[in-house]
């Protein structure tokens, strides 16, 4: 996954389907977690 501005993230839980876009990358790592508890992956 690219932890860069503009990267689109989608929840890895097939029942969720939410999507986010990174506006400012987190400086503390590349792991993003959805509110449902599953990892977010780049699209």
C-alpha atoms as an extended CHARMM CRD file, in Angstrom:
* protein
*
        43  EXT
         1         1  UNK       CA              0.0000000000        0.0000000000        0.0000000000  PROA      1               0.0000000000
         2         2  UNK       CA              1.1910000000        3.4990000000       -0.7760000000  PROA      2               0.0000000000
         3         3  UNK       CA              0.9750000000        5.7740000000        2.2790000000  PROA      3               0.0000000000
         4         4  UNK       CA              0.8240000000        8.8830000000        0.0880000000  PROA      4               0.0000000000
         5         5  UNK       CA             -1.5040000000       11.7940000000       -0.5100000000  PROA      5               0.0000000000
         6         6  UNK       CA             -4.2590000000       10.8020000000       -2.9270000000  PROA      6               0.0000000000
         7         7  UNK       CA             -4.1710000000        7.0580000000       -2.2080000000  PROA      7               0.0000000000
         8         8  UNK       CA             -7.6960000000        5.6030000000       -2.1220000000  PROA      8               0.0000000000
         9         9  UNK       CA             -8.2680000000        3.0410000000        0.6120000000  PROA      9               0.0000000000
        10        10  UNK       CA            -11.0540000000        0.4660000000        0.7230000000  PROA      10              0.0000000000
        11        11  UNK       CA            -12.0610000000       -1.7720000000        3.6010000000  PROA      11              0.0000000000
        12        12  UNK       CA            -10.8190000000       -5.3560000000        3.2830000000  PROA      12              0.0000000000
        13        13  UNK       CA            -14.1320000000       -6.5920000000        4.7340000000  PROA      13              0.0000000000
        14        14  UNK       CA            -16.3300000000       -7.4390000000        1.7000000000  PROA      14              0.0000000000
        15        15  UNK       CA            -19.4600000000       -6.6720000000        3.7660000000  PROA      15              0.0000000000
        16        16  UNK       CA            -18.3280000000       -3.0820000000        4.4830000000  PROA      16              0.0000000000
        17        17  UNK       CA            -17.3190000000       -1.3820000000        1.2320000000  PROA      17              0.0000000000
        18        18  UNK       CA            -16.3110000000        1.9750000000        2.7020000000  PROA      18              0.0000000000
        19        19  UNK       CA            -13.6530000000        4.0530000000        0.9400000000  PROA      19              0.0000000000
        20        20  UNK       CA            -11.3480000000        6.7950000000        2.1390000000  PROA      20              0.0000000000
        21        21  UNK       CA             -8.7280000000        8.9610000000        0.4640000000  PROA      21              0.0000000000
        22        22  UNK       CA             -5.4810000000        9.9400000000        2.1850000000  PROA      22              0.0000000000
        23        23  UNK       CA             -5.2090000000       13.7230000000        2.3390000000  PROA      23              0.0000000000
        24        24  UNK       CA             -2.2380000000       13.8140000000        4.7150000000  PROA      24              0.0000000000
        25        25  UNK       CA             -0.4170000000       10.5140000000        5.2920000000  PROA      25              0.0000000000
        26        26  UNK       CA             -0.0710000000        9.3190000000        8.8740000000  PROA      26              0.0000000000
        27        27  UNK       CA              3.5830000000        9.6010000000        9.9240000000  PROA      27              0.0000000000
        28        28  UNK       CA              3.2320000000        6.6690000000       12.3550000000  PROA      28              0.0000000000
        29        29  UNK       CA              3.0330000000        3.7990000000        9.8780000000  PROA      29              0.0000000000
        30        30  UNK       CA              1.0770000000        2.5070000000        6.9210000000  PROA      30              0.0000000000
        31        31  UNK       CA             -1.6340000000        0.4910000000        8.6910000000  PROA      31              0.0000000000
        32        32  UNK       CA             -5.0990000000        2.0050000000        8.4810000000  PROA      32              0.0000000000
        33        33  UNK       CA             -8.0050000000        0.2840000000       10.2230000000  PROA      33              0.0000000000
        34        34  UNK       CA            -11.6910000000        0.6920000000        9.3740000000  PROA      34              0.0000000000
        35        35  UNK       CA            -14.2430000000        1.3890000000       12.1300000000  PROA      35              0.0000000000
        36        36  UNK       CA            -15.4690000000       -2.2020000000       11.6250000000  PROA      36              0.0000000000
        37        37  UNK       CA            -12.0170000000       -3.4500000000       12.6980000000  PROA      37              0.0000000000
        38        38  UNK       CA            -10.6930000000       -4.6570000000        9.3290000000  PROA      38              0.0000000000
        39        39  UNK       CA             -7.5980000000       -3.3040000000        7.6240000000  PROA      39              0.0000000000
        40        40  UNK       CA             -7.9390000000       -0.7270000000        4.8480000000  PROA      40              0.0000000000
        41        41  UNK       CA             -6.1240000000       -1.5660000000        1.5930000000  PROA      41              0.0000000000
        42        42  UNK       CA             -5.2290000000        0.6360000000       -1.3860000000  PROA      42              0.0000000000
        43        43  UNK       CA             -7.5700000000        0.3060000000       -4.3500000000  PROA      43              0.0000000000
